[in-house]
Amino acid sequence: MRTMKRTRMAVLALALLPWVAMAEPAREPRREARDAERMERMEKRQRLRQVLELSDALELDNAQALKMEQTLQSFDARRRPLREQVRDAARVLHQAAQGDSAALPQVDGAAQRAFEARERIAALDRELYQALAKDLPPAKRAQLALTLARTEGRAKLKWKKHRLPELPPVE
């Protein structure tokens, strides 16, 4: 009787195994879509905060602030794949640090990809500064550089804390 019950359970488990295996990957695309939406919302909030801080620091009118927002948006679009490359490399490095044997051979390549992507992000930041500063007087260019450095530092801190940036109150 006991053997028969074990056999039934084994047959049932084998019969249901394909269903369970097929059901698991179905959740992954939804999760990736949610993550992509969440990242897009975070990026928009960060850009809005950056535009508000820059327009306040540089005393810009609405038209100038909108032009600046469009410039920031175009650079964000170029920066997005590089940030994803850094995130993917960091994920591999984290898995390797946790002892994942599949990730261990990929450590050097992942570290190299992360460093290269960070270098390209730094080059984009220089291009962004030059694009935003081209029509500004020296005092405002200095204020622009300081504000960009401040907002980038705050954004990194918020990423480290794993929380969404808060928006300043609307006046």
Backbone bond lengths (Angstrom), bond angles and torsions (degrees), N, CA, C in turn:
res aa  C-N    CA-C-N  psi(-1)  N-CA   C-N-CA  omega(-1)  CA-C   N-CA-C  phi
1 M - - - 1.452 - - 1.532 110.25 -
2 R 1.323 115.19 -45.62 1.453 120.37 -179.65 1.531 111.79 -64.58
3 T 1.309 116.59 -41.55 1.455 121.77 178.73 1.516 110.43 -64.49
4 M 1.322 116.91 -39.61 1.450 121.20 179.27 1.538 111.01 -64.39
5 K 1.311 116.22 -38.44 1.460 120.80 179.11 1.531 110.51 -67.20
6 R 1.320 116.34 -41.15 1.475 120.67 177.20 1.526 110.52 -64.33
7 T 1.288 116.60 -40.50 1.461 120.85 179.90 1.521 109.93 -64.07
8 R 1.326 117.07 -44.63 1.471 120.29 177.61 1.525 111.10 -59.29
9 M 1.325 115.96 -43.71 1.470 119.98 -179.67 1.528 110.72 -63.70
10 A 1.324 116.41 -40.33 1.461 120.13 179.23 1.522 111.07 -65.53
11 V 1.327 116.89 -42.92 1.473 121.22 178.90 1.518 110.23 -65.22
12 L 1.321 116.46 -42.28 1.462 120.43 178.69 1.526 110.88 -63.20
13 A 1.325 116.57 -42.97 1.463 120.59 178.96 1.521 110.83 -63.03
14 L 1.329 116.95 -42.94 1.466 120.17 178.47 1.522 111.51 -66.46
15 A 1.309 116.97 -34.79 1.469 120.29 179.20 1.523 111.41 -70.00
16 L 1.327 117.06 -35.43 1.463 120.56 -178.36 1.523 113.76 -86.65
17 L 1.323 117.18 -16.03 1.461 120.85 -177.19 1.536 113.34 -55.99
18 P 1.348 120.36 -46.27 1.468 119.14 177.90 1.529 112.86 -60.43
19 W 1.328 116.95 -35.81 1.460 119.89 179.68 1.522 110.42 -66.80
20 V 1.287 116.59 -41.58 1.464 120.76 179.23 1.526 109.87 -66.99
21 A 1.312 116.56 -41.80 1.463 120.51 -179.87 1.523 111.42 -64.25
22 M 1.327 117.14 -37.45 1.470 120.49 179.50 1.521 111.27 -74.64
23 A 1.298 118.07 -30.45 1.463 121.12 -177.10 1.518 111.33 -73.44
24 E 1.301 119.33 -31.70 1.465 122.29 -176.02 1.530 113.55 -64.00
25 P 1.345 120.14 -49.42 1.463 119.03 -179.24 1.522 113.81 -65.01
26 A 1.303 118.73 -20.65 1.462 120.78 -179.10 1.524 111.33 -64.29
27 R 1.324 117.44 -28.23 1.462 119.85 179.92 1.523 111.83 -75.80
28 E 1.314 117.76 -27.58 1.463 121.35 -174.67 1.537 113.35 -61.65
29 P 1.346 120.82 -47.99 1.474 119.03 178.97 1.528 112.67 -60.93
30 R 1.342 116.74 -36.72 1.467 118.55 178.40 1.515 110.40 -65.20
31 R 1.301 116.36 -40.40 1.463 119.83 179.43 1.518 110.67 -64.76
32 E 1.331 116.50 -42.96 1.461 120.03 178.09 1.520 110.87 -62.39
33 A 1.325 117.14 -39.04 1.467 120.45 178.66 1.526 110.53 -65.13
34 R 1.331 116.79 -42.61 1.472 120.04 177.47 1.518 110.77 -63.41
35 D 1.333 116.96 -41.69 1.459 120.21 178.79 1.528 111.03 -63.47
36 A 1.326 116.35 -40.74 1.463 120.41 179.07 1.531 110.53 -64.26
37 E 1.327 116.92 -42.31 1.465 120.30 178.24 1.527 110.85 -64.44
38 R 1.324 116.10 -42.16 1.465 120.68 179.85 1.531 110.27 -63.42
39 M 1.321 117.02 -42.75 1.461 120.67 179.47 1.533 110.90 -64.93
40 E 1.336 116.22 -38.56 1.459 120.08 178.95 1.530 110.93 -64.92
41 R 1.343 116.62 -41.99 1.468 120.14 177.61 1.522 110.85 -63.46
42 M 1.325 116.32 -41.94 1.462 119.83 179.19 1.525 110.92 -63.57
43 E 1.325 115.71 -40.80 1.455 120.52 -179.99 1.534 110.52 -64.05
44 K 1.331 117.10 -42.16 1.465 121.08 178.94 1.524 110.95 -64.30
45 R 1.328 116.47 -41.72 1.467 119.55 178.58 1.520 111.03 -64.46
46 Q 1.318 115.97 -41.72 1.457 119.55 179.42 1.530 110.30 -64.05
47 R 1.339 116.38 -42.78 1.463 119.59 179.83 1.529 110.69 -65.15
48 L 1.337 117.82 -40.56 1.462 120.81 178.35 1.527 110.11 -62.32
49 R 1.322 116.00 -45.03 1.470 119.41 178.10 1.528 110.64 -60.96
50 Q 1.332 115.98 -42.39 1.456 119.86 -179.14 1.529 110.82 -64.85
51 V 1.326 117.40 -41.96 1.474 120.58 178.49 1.523 110.09 -63.22
52 L 1.328 116.84 -43.85 1.466 119.70 179.56 1.529 111.49 -62.44
53 E 1.317 116.63 -44.12 1.463 119.77 179.87 1.524 111.79 -66.55
54 L 1.325 116.49 -42.03 1.461 119.66 179.43 1.531 111.55 -67.62
55 S 1.322 116.89 -42.40 1.467 118.93 -179.50 1.528 110.55 -66.70
56 D 1.325 117.09 -34.22 1.461 120.32 176.60 1.529 110.78 -70.34
57 A 1.323 117.36 -46.38 1.467 120.90 -177.64 1.527 111.85 -66.98
58 L 1.334 116.62 -36.59 1.465 120.62 -177.05 1.525 112.80 -95.78
59 E 1.335 116.33 -0.61 1.466 122.54 179.72 1.531 111.01 55.20
60 L 1.325 115.74 55.50 1.457 121.40 -177.86 1.520 110.35 -91.00
61 D 1.328 115.67 151.70 1.458 118.90 172.89 1.531 108.52 -86.15
62 N 1.318 117.25 178.77 1.467 121.00 -175.18 1.524 112.99 -61.58
63 A 1.330 117.70 -41.83 1.466 120.70 -178.88 1.525 110.76 -64.09
64 Q 1.328 116.68 -42.42 1.461 120.09 178.89 1.529 110.54 -66.39
65 A 1.332 117.04 -38.61 1.465 120.84 179.27 1.529 110.53 -65.41
66 L 1.333 117.37 -40.21 1.465 120.18 177.65 1.521 111.81 -64.61
67 K 1.328 116.13 -40.60 1.462 120.25 177.62 1.529 109.56 -63.23
68 M 1.317 116.60 -41.07 1.461 120.79 178.64 1.529 110.21 -64.85
69 E 1.328 117.09 -39.88 1.468 120.81 179.76 1.520 110.18 -62.95
70 Q 1.331 117.82 -39.45 1.460 120.68 178.31 1.527 111.20 -65.33
71 T 1.317 116.28 -39.34 1.462 120.10 177.27 1.525 110.39 -64.39
72 L 1.330 116.50 -45.64 1.469 120.37 178.54 1.520 110.87 -61.13
73 Q 1.326 116.86 -39.81 1.463 121.06 -179.41 1.526 111.04 -63.88
74 S 1.326 117.40 -41.49 1.467 119.48 179.87 1.531 110.99 -66.02
75 F 1.326 117.04 -37.57 1.457 119.74 177.89 1.526 111.21 -71.77
76 D 1.333 117.76 -34.14 1.465 120.83 176.21 1.522 110.61 -62.88
77 A 1.324 116.57 -37.89 1.467 120.02 179.08 1.529 110.46 -64.27
78 R 1.314 116.85 -35.79 1.466 120.59 178.08 1.527 111.29 -76.62
79 R 1.316 116.80 -28.99 1.463 121.94 -177.71 1.536 111.88 -80.65
80 R 1.325 117.42 -28.43 1.472 122.53 -174.66 1.530 113.41 -53.56
81 P 1.356 120.61 -51.04 1.470 118.96 -179.33 1.528 112.60 -64.08
82 L 1.321 116.56 -30.88 1.463 119.44 178.26 1.526 110.78 -69.24
83 R 1.324 116.16 -40.13 1.469 119.44 176.97 1.525 110.59 -63.95
84 E 1.327 116.55 -39.00 1.458 119.47 177.51 1.520 110.84 -64.38
85 Q 1.330 116.47 -37.51 1.462 120.43 177.77 1.530 110.18 -63.28
86 V 1.319 117.08 -41.35 1.461 120.97 177.40 1.528 109.99 -64.25
87 R 1.339 116.87 -44.39 1.467 120.42 179.42 1.525 112.00 -61.54
88 D 1.343 116.43 -43.57 1.464 119.79 179.54 1.530 110.92 -63.67
89 A 1.317 116.25 -42.68 1.465 119.81 178.39 1.526 110.47 -64.72
90 A 1.315 116.74 -40.43 1.463 120.33 178.68 1.521 110.99 -64.58
91 R 1.312 116.52 -36.82 1.467 120.57 178.07 1.531 110.20 -62.12
92 V 1.330 116.76 -44.88 1.465 121.15 178.68 1.527 110.06 -63.26
93 L 1.336 116.41 -44.23 1.460 119.89 -179.81 1.529 111.38 -64.51
94 H 1.314 116.37 -38.51 1.461 119.94 178.09 1.529 110.70 -64.52
95 Q 1.329 116.50 -43.39 1.458 120.29 178.56 1.521 110.81 -62.14
96 A 1.329 116.36 -41.35 1.465 120.03 178.65 1.526 110.69 -65.45
97 A 1.320 116.93 -39.17 1.466 120.13 178.73 1.525 111.16 -66.14
98 Q 1.331 116.78 -27.95 1.461 121.48 177.45 1.527 111.87 -78.81
99 G 1.350 116.34 -8.27 1.453 120.22 178.03 1.511 114.72 98.45
100 D 1.336 118.44 12.71 1.464 121.86 178.64 1.530 108.52 -66.76
101 S 1.324 116.35 116.12 1.470 120.69 -175.55 1.527 112.30 -66.82
102 A 1.323 118.08 -26.94 1.465 120.62 178.84 1.529 111.32 -72.46
103 A 1.322 117.43 -28.12 1.465 120.81 -177.69 1.536 112.55 -88.68
104 L 1.306 118.38 -18.60 1.466 121.13 -176.03 1.530 114.09 -58.21
105 P 1.346 119.74 -42.74 1.475 118.39 179.01 1.534 113.68 -68.87
106 Q 1.332 117.66 -14.62 1.465 121.39 -176.08 1.524 113.23 -94.30
107 V 1.328 117.90 1.68 1.460 121.57 -172.28 1.527 112.37 -59.90
108 D 1.325 117.35 -51.64 1.469 120.00 -176.50 1.522 111.83 -62.69
109 G 1.326 117.05 -42.85 1.464 120.70 178.42 1.519 112.14 -64.31
110 A 1.325 116.45 -41.52 1.464 120.31 -179.90 1.522 110.71 -66.16
111 A 1.324 117.16 -42.10 1.466 120.11 178.41 1.527 110.26 -62.71
112 Q 1.321 116.81 -42.49 1.461 120.56 179.19 1.524 111.35 -63.59
113 R 1.340 117.12 -42.96 1.473 120.47 178.33 1.524 111.20 -62.72
114 A 1.313 116.98 -39.22 1.467 120.43 179.24 1.528 110.53 -65.11
115 F 1.327 116.73 -45.22 1.471 119.73 -179.97 1.530 111.16 -63.18
116 E 1.329 116.84 -42.96 1.466 120.07 -179.86 1.521 111.34 -64.79
117 A 1.323 117.12 -41.40 1.467 120.13 179.33 1.522 110.32 -65.90
118 R 1.326 118.06 -40.23 1.471 120.90 178.03 1.530 110.71 -63.94
119 E 1.332 117.48 -37.02 1.467 120.36 177.02 1.528 110.52 -64.25
120 R 1.333 116.61 -41.97 1.469 119.47 178.98 1.527 111.28 -68.40
121 I 1.326 117.38 -33.78 1.463 120.23 176.16 1.522 109.50 -65.28
122 A 1.328 117.26 -41.59 1.477 120.94 177.86 1.529 110.42 -62.57
123 A 1.332 117.51 -39.67 1.466 120.56 177.02 1.532 110.49 -64.50
124 L 1.331 117.08 -39.81 1.473 120.30 176.36 1.528 110.84 -64.13
125 D 1.331 117.46 -37.39 1.460 120.05 177.77 1.529 111.08 -62.87
126 R 1.335 116.44 -39.55 1.471 119.70 176.72 1.530 110.56 -64.61
127 E 1.340 116.64 -42.87 1.466 120.57 177.35 1.521 111.18 -61.57
128 L 1.326 116.20 -41.49 1.465 120.73 178.74 1.518 110.26 -60.57
129 Y 1.318 117.07 -46.99 1.463 120.48 178.72 1.531 110.17 -57.96
130 Q 1.322 116.70 -46.09 1.463 120.11 -178.52 1.528 110.90 -64.07
131 A 1.320 117.69 -39.04 1.460 121.08 179.69 1.525 111.39 -66.60
132 L 1.333 116.45 -39.92 1.461 119.57 -178.83 1.523 112.34 -78.26
133 A 1.326 117.57 -28.20 1.464 121.30 -173.39 1.522 113.77 -90.95
134 K 1.311 118.18 -7.59 1.469 119.37 -170.22 1.524 114.23 -60.42
135 D 1.324 120.09 -31.17 1.465 121.79 -178.12 1.529 112.78 -106.88
136 L 1.326 117.33 11.85 1.461 120.18 -175.93 1.517 111.40 -100.80
137 P 1.338 116.67 147.91 1.467 119.71 173.81 1.544 109.67 -70.22
138 P 1.332 117.75 163.66 1.473 121.01 -175.71 1.534 114.72 -54.94
139 A 1.313 118.89 -39.95 1.464 120.56 -178.90 1.528 110.82 -64.12
140 K 1.326 116.15 -40.75 1.467 119.47 179.75 1.532 111.15 -74.09
141 R 1.344 117.19 -31.12 1.469 119.25 174.84 1.524 110.35 -63.63
142 A 1.326 116.04 -39.66 1.466 119.78 177.19 1.523 110.34 -63.63
143 Q 1.335 116.72 -43.84 1.462 120.64 178.30 1.531 110.79 -63.80
144 L 1.321 116.65 -38.21 1.462 121.62 177.05 1.529 110.49 -60.67
145 A 1.318 117.22 -48.02 1.467 121.23 -179.24 1.531 110.62 -60.58
146 L 1.323 116.97 -43.93 1.462 120.52 179.76 1.527 111.48 -64.62
147 T 1.314 116.78 -43.01 1.464 120.67 -178.40 1.526 110.87 -67.89
148 L 1.333 117.70 -41.41 1.464 120.30 177.24 1.524 110.69 -61.34
149 A 1.322 116.72 -42.65 1.471 120.07 179.30 1.528 110.71 -64.14
150 R 1.323 116.58 -40.97 1.467 120.91 -180.00 1.524 111.39 -65.15
151 T 1.327 117.23 -46.36 1.460 120.01 -177.46 1.518 110.94 -68.29
152 E 1.313 118.42 -35.60 1.469 120.92 178.17 1.524 110.12 -67.21
153 G 1.324 116.84 -40.81 1.462 120.22 178.10 1.516 111.97 -63.92
154 R 1.322 116.99 -41.80 1.469 120.70 177.99 1.520 111.10 -65.82
155 A 1.316 116.54 -38.36 1.462 119.62 179.49 1.526 110.02 -63.79
156 K 1.319 117.44 -40.96 1.462 119.85 179.11 1.518 110.93 -64.82
157 L 1.330 116.56 -39.49 1.463 119.01 178.27 1.518 111.24 -63.72
158 K 1.319 116.84 -39.94 1.460 120.14 -179.85 1.523 110.49 -67.18
159 W 1.335 117.60 -37.38 1.456 119.89 177.50 1.523 109.70 -63.58
160 K 1.312 116.22 -39.45 1.457 119.26 -179.56 1.517 111.51 -65.86
161 K 1.318 117.08 -33.19 1.461 120.73 -179.69 1.522 112.01 -82.53
162 H 1.359 117.39 -6.81 1.466 122.70 178.70 1.524 112.34 57.30
163 R 1.298 116.48 47.09 1.458 118.35 174.73 1.519 108.56 -138.61
164 L 1.296 115.10 160.76 1.461 121.03 -178.45 1.520 109.96 -75.67
165 P 1.350 116.80 142.74 1.454 118.86 176.12 1.524 111.10 -67.55
166 E 1.311 115.56 142.17 1.459 119.91 177.85 1.508 109.52 -88.80
167 L 1.317 115.97 142.68 1.458 120.80 -179.30 1.525 108.59 -88.27
168 P 1.335 116.43 144.44 1.454 118.62 176.06 1.521 110.21 -70.30
169 P 1.322 118.01 155.79 1.465 119.66 179.86 1.521 111.20 -62.64
170 V 1.308 115.85 143.18 1.472 122.35 179.16 1.504 108.52 -85.13
171 E 1.326 115.36 130.87 1.462 119.31 -179.39 1.492 111.00 -94.70
